[in-house]
Amino acid sequence: MNEIARNIAAVKSNLPPHTRLVAVSKFHPVEAIREAYEAGQRIFGESRVQELAAKQAALPDDIEWHFIGHLQTNKVKQIVPFISLIHSIDSPHLLQEVEKEAARCNRTVDCLLQLHIAAEETKYGFTFDECRKYLASGVWHTLSHIRLCGVMGMATLTDDTAAVQREFAALQKFHAEIKRDFFAGDDRFCEISSGMSHDYKLAVGCGSTLVRIGSFIFGERIINP
Ligand SMILES: *Cc1c(COP(=O)(O)O)cnc(C)c1O
């Protein structure tokens, strides 16, 4: 077994059956993705449109591509034809744009609402209150080519595990709240995308259904976005 395959197996051994692994392959070459693919991995996450489009074209069609980075509205049309899940919907405007392009492609695109749960200023996402207000507005009911499947969040980058745990727990609680208030009876609103290489075990303890793991599988990236 090669190193990538071993790392994937190690992560998976820590995941409960309801938690899926998104292998975050950003900045890693097609050959590394192919190794993971050969080890059985089918879900890959990318955070840059250009890079994702090039990799998608070069790799097998049964890969499920997830977009996890900040998505600019003018680039939406490049990924909507093939994307399986957009984790990083951080504004009503972006959702409108995905709707428009999805309608054009005659697709329904699965999306997660990204919540700002970290203490850092720089992370994108709705605040809990912005998200409540947006959902209460009802506008999203008119987006017939979007399927809202849950929430995504990134915890503060810190060694303070209690703080990280509180942030993941807050995301889990918020997911339950909006599920009750806006998605009762919608079985597909079930996803919590939380946890990265250094904090995914805490996220799993807080109900994560999608962990996004890059460096633990593929090694350190040269650049960090
Ligand atoms: C890069 C990235 C990850 C993976 O981070 P690692 O620390 O390499 O596991 C997860 N989520 C998002 C949104 C990212 O940009």
The ligand as a Gaussian input file, in Angstrom:
#p B3LYP/6-31G(d) Opt

LIG

0 1
 C       -7.562000      23.450000       2.447000
 C       -8.885000      23.254000       3.064000
 C       -9.176000      22.114000       3.829000
 C       -8.147000      21.017000       4.125000
 O       -7.199000      21.472000       5.030000
 P       -6.078000      20.479000       5.599000
 O       -5.585000      21.187000       6.804000
 O       -5.046000      20.348000       4.540000
 O       -6.734000      19.199000       5.921000
 C      -10.440000      21.966000       4.345000
 N      -11.400000      22.883000       4.128000
 C      -11.173000      23.989000       3.411000
 C      -12.279000      24.958000       3.213000
 C       -9.910000      24.212000       2.860000
 O       -9.688000      25.345000       2.141000

